[in-house]
Amino acid sequence: MLFVCYPKCTTCKKAKKWLEEKGLSYEMRDIKEENPSYEELEKWWSLSGLPLKRFFNTSGLQYRNLKLKDKLPTMSEEEQLSLLASDGMLVKRPILVDKDTVLVGFKEAEWESILSK
C-alpha cells in the first residue's frame, strides 16, 4: 500500500499510528516532497469513486488563498487535476492507495471496514 501524507499533519499521524497498530505494511510518501502527478491523481480519483472535490484539502491555507470554494464549480476536471498536481498542500490527506482501493482522508470506521476485507 502507498500511504501519501504530510508528516506534520495530526490526522496523518493518527492514520499512520492506526496502520501500524493493525500491522499493515505500507510505503510512506511525503506529499510536500513528492506531490502526486496528474496521472496518479486521475487514476486514484477513478478508483475511489469519489467526487473530485473530495481530493481538495478544503481546510488548507492554499485552498482559501486561491478562493477555490468559488472557483472549483466552474473549473473543468482537467483544470482541477492540474491544480492538485501543482501543489501537494492542495491535496486532501492522507491518501491510502492499494491495488483497487483509494481512501482519501482518515475516517477510522471507513478504513476498518474497507481494509478488513
Secondary structure, 3 states (H helix, E strand, C coil): CEEEECCCCHHHHHHHHHHHHCCCCCEEEECCCCCCCHHHHHHHHHHHCCCHHHHECCCCHHHHHCCHHHHHHHCCHHHHHHHHHHCHHHECCCEEEECCEEEECCCHHHHHHHHCC
